[in-house]
Amino acid sequence: MRSLGWGGRVVVVGQSLEPVEAGPLLVLSFLRLGVLGHLGYQKRHLERVLDLIAAGRLDLTGSVSGRVPLEGVNQGIGRLTAKTEAPVRILVIPDPSFGRTGGPGARTGERGEAPPPAP
């Protein structure tokens, strides 16, 4: 809070269950400081991110700390909670063949929709 000027604002983008110490409430009020939070997104934002990934313009592989099968979801949550090896994002893979061409769960359309029926 010391880095804010008179009437400055802090925008909290990431959320956590960890407590945050912001100092005495009187200081926030006296200096007219504001704390704003942002939680969530709209469907169109997610669609845009998926489009960027599909076009190869956004690479998230560096933020994927691991993958777990659906049966291992509790293990993945445990890693995130314990912060084992500082995980950023753990993907849950419900079907090992998901995304493979020709196999069950193969992604065939831009949004993963099923292929059109054969003529």
Sequence and secondary structure as in RCSB ss.txt:
>XXXX:A:sequence
MRSLGWGGRVVVVGQSLEPVEAGPLLVLSFLRLGVLGHLGYQKRHLERVLDLIAAGRLDLTGSVSGRVPLEGVNQ
GIGRLTAKTEAPVRILVIPDPSFGRTGGPGARTGERGEAPPPAP
>XXXX:A:secstr
 TT  TT EEEE S  SS      HHHHHHTT EEEE     HHHHHHHHHHHHTTS   GGGEEEEEEGGGHHH
HHHHHHHTTT  SEEEEESSTTTT TTSTT   STT        
